[in-house]
Amino acid sequence: MEFTKMQGLGNDYLYVRAERLPEDAAALSVRLSDRHFGPGADGMIWILPSDCADAEMRIFNADGSEARMCGNGIRCVGKYLYERGLCRKTELRVQTLAGIKTLQLQLEGERVASIRVGMGTALVSDPEPITAAGRALTVLRVDMGNPHAVCFVPEISDDMLQSVGPALQAHPRFPGGVNFELAALTGENRLRMRVWERGSGVTLACGTGACATAAAAVSRGLCAFDAPIRVQLDGGELQITVDRKFRVSMTGPAEFVYSGELTVESGE
């Protein structure tokens, strides 16, 4: 099996182009995402043919669970399709379990320098109190095609992220688990965010999480509509824009890391 490791702001996945999804996709993601006994990644993304878009992406987290959407992952898919010569268009449509997303590629010569993705409409709920890991919090639920719980704090604590993130996965209010974002306002239309991703744990970046956080911020009057919001993550910065109908766009980079080949023995 040939694979390519790619990353968007340090959110890394193993990408495989195939004609169909294998039956053991979840088990493969668990095995190969292990950073000691495999290539190591936050999960695996399969690039498949689509009858309604330029390609389809299927996302499996490091624990084998399937995600509906991944903002950093879809930017890497766009770069992969263009630079590998599979789809030489600067506007691409990618089918996901959260719907078809449109990508606009910004080029520097033949290289894809950054990608703008129409992420769809954010559904932001009112703030609600919740207790997790012995902490009383106020969170905003945001649906970005996958579930998020955004918590604004004066200062982001690593201890809070590491304790509350896992606790929310077993919380009765989130029966299917949830991506947990801690965010702080750092300037005009500037946010600092850290994330505990459902199925992967703490990651360096989460594209849908940055979109969810920006949408939550504009809903509370912390940031402005129709203006670029710079979201600083552990792995770098994304630029998010939210219009007054809560339609969200995301712009950021994607990079190749390396390509390799694996032989998976029968019964392993």
N, C-alpha and C positions, 0 to 999 in steps of 0.2 A: 504494500500500500504506500503510495507516494503522498506526502503531506507537505504543507508549507506553514511555518509558524509566522504569524503576523501579530502586530500589537497596535492599539490605539491608545496613546497616553499610558502605556504600561498594562492595559487590559488585554491580555494575550490569549490567543486561541490557536488551535491547530486546525488548519483549513484543508479540506479534502474535496476535490472535484470528482464527482461520480455520476453515473447515469441513474442510479437509484439509491435510496437510503438502505443501508444494511440492517438486518434484523437485530444485530447486536450493537447498534449505535450507542445505546446508553452504557453498556458494559465497556465498550471501547473507550468512551470518554472517561470513565472512572479509572481505567488502567493507564491510559496514555497521559492523562492530566497530572498524574502523580509526579511531583517534582524530584523525587529520589529514585524511583524505579521506572520512570518513563521520560519522554521529552519534557513534560511539565507544562501546564497551562491552566487558565481559568475554565477551560472546557474545549469542546470541539465544535466546529461549524462546517456543515456539509453544503457544498455549492452544487445544486442540481438543476436539470432542465425544468423549464416552466412553460405551460401552454398559454399563459396569460401575462407574462412579463419576460424580461431579458434573462432572468435566472430566479431560482428559488433558494432561500437559505433556511437551514434547520439547525437549531442551536441546542447543544447539550452541555449542561454545566458539569463541573468537576465531580459532583456527586451522582451524575447520571440523570438528573431531572432535566426535562426539556423546557426551555424558555420560549416565550412567544416572540420576543423582540430583543435586540441588543444594538444600541446606538453605536458603540465603538466597533462592534463586529460588522455591522452593515457597511460602515465606511471602508473597512478592509476588504469586504467583498467587492465594492466598487473599484478599488485600486487593483485588486487581483484580476477582475474581468478585463479592465482596460489594458493594463501593462502586460498581461499574458496574451493579449491579442484576441481574446475570446469575444469581446464586444467593444469595438472601437468607436464608441459614442460618448459624448461628454454629458449626456443626460440619459440615465439608466433607470429602469423600473425593476425593483427586486420584490419578489413575493415572499411574505413572511406569514407566520401564524397570526400576526396582528394586522394583516392586510398588506396591500401593495404600497411600497414606499418609493418615492422618486428621489434620485440622487443627481446632483449637479457637480461635475468634476472640474476643479480648477487646475489647469496644467502649467507646468514650467518645462517647456520643450516637450519631450515625450514622457515626462514624469508627472504623476498625479501628486500635486503638492498639498491639496486639501480637498475636502468633500463637504458639500452642503446637503443635508438630508431633510426633507419634509417629513416630520415625525408624527403628523396627525394632530388630533385635538386632545388636549389634556382635560381630564375631568377632575376638578378639584373640589373636595368636600370642605365643609366648615371645620374649624379646629375642634378637636375633641380630647378630653383628658383621658389618660391611660396610665396604668401602673405596670411596670416591667422591671425585672431584676431589682425590685425594692425601690425603684425610682418613680416619682410622680412626674409625668411628662404631658406636654400638649403636642399632638401630632396633627398633621393634615394628610389625609389620604389623597393620593393622586393616582389616577389610572392613565398610564401611557401606553396601553396595550399590554402592560404587565403592572402589578400592584406595587405601590410605593407608600411609605410612611415617612413624611418629612418633619423634622423637628428643628426649629430655630432656637439657637442658644447664643449667649454672649460670647462664649469661648468653647471651642470644640475639645472635648476630653477623649483621649484614647481609651481610658478605662470605661467611659460611658458607652463608646462605640462597641467595644469588645464584650461588654456585659449585656447591653440592651439588644443588640443585633440578634444574637442567638436566642435570647428570651422571647422575642417577638415571633420567632418561627413556631413556637409551641403555644402562643397566646390564643385564647378562644376567639378573640376578635379577628384574627387572621388565620382562619382554618387551613388555608393553602400556603401559608408562609407569606413573607413580604420582604421587599428590599427596603432597608432602613437607611435614611440619609440624615446626618447631622450637618447643619448649615449655620453660618454666621455672616451677617452683613459686614463687609469690610470697606465699603466706599460707595459712591454713587454708581448704581447698576453693577456692583461687584459683589460676588459671593465667594466664600470659602466653603467647600463641601467635602465631607468624607462619607464613605458608604460601606455598609455591610450587605453584600449581595446574597439574595436567596439562592442557595445551591452552591455558592462558591466561597462565602465568607468575606472578609475584608479584601477589597481589590484596590488597585491604584486609581481606577477610574470606572465610571459607569455612565454611558451616554444617556440612557433613558432616565437615570437618576438625576443627572444634571438638568435635563428637560423638566422633570417633575419638580425639582427644587426651584427652578426659575419660574415655573407656572404658579407654584405655591407662593413665591415671593411677590409676584405681581398681584395675586388675589388678595394679599394682605397689605398692599400699598408700600411694600419695601423696595420694589423695583418698578420701572416704568414699562408700560406696554409699548410695542412697536419700536423698540430701541435695543441695540445689542446689550446683552447681559453677559459679563465675563465671569465664568464659573471656574474657580481655581480648584483643581483636584490634586491628589497626591502625585499623579503622573503627569500633570500639565494643565493646560487651560483649554476650555471649550467656549465657544461663543453661541449663545442661545438668544433667539428672538421669539417673543410671544405676542400675537396680535390680540385685538379686543374680543375676538371669538375664541380665544385660547388655542388657536392653531400655532404649533410650535415648529421652528426650524433650528437645526443644529449644524454648526460648522466646526470642523477640526481635522487633524491629520490622521494618516494611517501609514504604517511602515512594515516592510518585509523584515523578518529576522533571519530565517534560513529555511532551506528546504531539505527534506530527507526522505528516506525509504525505510519502511518497517516490514518485517516478516512476522506475521502472527501465526504461530503454530496451532494446529488443530488441538482443541481441548484446553488451551491456555486461557 
